[in-house]
Amino acid sequence: MSEWMKNVRKTEPYIPGEQPKADNVIKLNTNENPYPPAPGVKKACREINTDKFRLYPDPDVTELTAVIADYYGVNESEVFVGVGSDDVLAMSFLTFFNSDKPILFPDITYSFYDVWAELFGIPYKRPALKDDFRIDINDYMEPNGGIVIANPNAPTSLYEPVSDIEKIIAKNSSSVVIVDEAYIDFGGESVLPLIHRYDNLLVVRTFSKSRSMAGIRIGFAMGNPLLINALKDVKSSFNSYTMNMPAIILGIEAVKDDVYFKNTLEKIINTRNRVKAELEEIGFMVLDSCSNFLFASHENIPARVIFEKLRSENIYVRYFDKPRIDNYIRITVGTDSEMDAFIEALKKIKKSVDIC
Ligand SMILES: *Cc1c(COP(=O)(O)O)cnc(C)c1O
C-alpha cells in the first residue's frame, strides 16, 4: 500500500438511482418530473448571451434570490440559493451541525443524510420510524446536535402534519431543525410560515422535482437571516461561484410561470392517485403518498423480483436493499402513458408468477 493512502479521506458515497443511457426506457426511479420545465425556460435558454460566459456569475445570486423571496412572500435576507438542495443540505450540515451531541434523523429517510454526517464527522442517531413508517415525535425530545426531517419523507412518501413538526421545532430551540421539503408541492402544508416564529428552523426546497429542473441544479433554503448569513459565510469559504449563470437565468424563468407550475402539479397528483388505486387492485399495499412517487409492497411477489423483471422490460423503478424496506419498490409518477405501460408490465409479471 502506498504511504499516501493512509492520509486519504475514506468515505462511503451516496448512490443515486441509475441514469440509463438508452432512450427507450421508462424511467420511474429518481423522482424526476415527467413534464418539461415551463415554456419560458426554453425561450430564455435560446436567448442566453453566451458572450457573458467569460465573466464570473453573481456570487450572491441576487436576482434569483429576489424572485424566490417574492414568490414565497419572505425577505431576501431569509433565502439562500445553492446547486440543488443536495448542495444546500450539505452546506447546512457543515454550518449548523458542530455539536458533540448526535444529530437526529429517522432510520428510514433520504439516504444522503448519513453520508454527509459521515463525511463531516458529525455524530448521529437514527430513531426508528414506527411500524407504519410514521415519525414518533417523542424520539426528537432528547438533547441533540440538530435534527433533519424530510417532509414528505423519502422513500416512504408519507407526510407529517405541521403541528407535529412544530412540536419538534419548539422543543429544540437550542439546535437547528432542518425540514427538507423536496416534495411539499405535491401534498401537505409547508412549515415555511414558522420561520418567522422560530429562529432555529431551516426549510429546504428544490427545483428538481416539482419544477422539472433536476438537470439545472437549483435548491434553496429559507429561514431566519442569522441562519442564512451563517450559511452564506460557510459557502463563501468553500466556493464563491456555485451557481452558474445559465442556472440563475433559467431558475428565474421557472418561477415566473405559476400557471404552468400548478397545472403540472395537478397532472402528477391526478396520475398518482389513479395509479395508487390501480396498484391496490392488483394486490399492492401502497402508502398514502403526498409526493410524486409511490412506495408499494406486493402481497405475494417479492419487491426485488418485481424490480428486476420491470428492469428487463426497460422500466426502471427504485429498489432499496435495506432493513425494513427491502420488500418495497419506489415508483416515480410518470406521464399517464408511462404509467399505463408500467401497470401493464406488472400485470404480465403477476401472471407469469401466478402460473408457477
Ligand atoms: C431529490 C431530493 C433531494 C435533492 O434534490 P436536488 O435538489 O436535486 O439536489 C433532497 N432531499 C430529498 C428528500 C430528495 O428526495
PDBQT file of the ligand as one rigid body, heavy atoms in Angstrom, charges set to zero:
ROOT
HETATM    1  C1  LIG A 401     -34.387  14.702  -4.539  1.00  0.00    +0.000 C 
HETATM    2  C2  LIG A 401     -34.161  15.042  -3.101  1.00  0.00    +0.000 A 
HETATM    3  C3  LIG A 401     -33.204  15.982  -2.720  1.00  0.00    +0.000 A 
HETATM    4  C4  LIG A 401     -32.174  16.531  -3.666  1.00  0.00    +0.000 C 
HETATM    5  O1  LIG A 401     -32.627  17.260  -4.641  1.00  0.00    +0.000 OA
HETATM    6  P1  LIG A 401     -31.641  18.147  -5.555  1.00  0.00    +0.000 P 
HETATM    7  O2  LIG A 401     -32.201  19.496  -5.373  1.00  0.00    +0.000 OA
HETATM    8  O3  LIG A 401     -31.801  17.601  -6.912  1.00  0.00    +0.000 OA
HETATM    9  O4  LIG A 401     -30.237  18.040  -5.033  1.00  0.00    +0.000 OA
HETATM   10  C5  LIG A 401     -33.123  16.342  -1.402  1.00  0.00    +0.000 A 
HETATM   11  N1  LIG A 401     -33.896  15.769  -0.471  1.00  0.00    +0.000 NA
HETATM   12  C6  LIG A 401     -34.802  14.827  -0.780  1.00  0.00    +0.000 A 
HETATM   13  C7  LIG A 401     -35.621  14.215   0.277  1.00  0.00    +0.000 C 
HETATM   14  C8  LIG A 401     -34.943  14.419  -2.111  1.00  0.00    +0.000 A 
HETATM   15  O5  LIG A 401     -35.782  13.441  -2.425  1.00  0.00    +0.000 OA
ENDROOT
TORSDOF 0
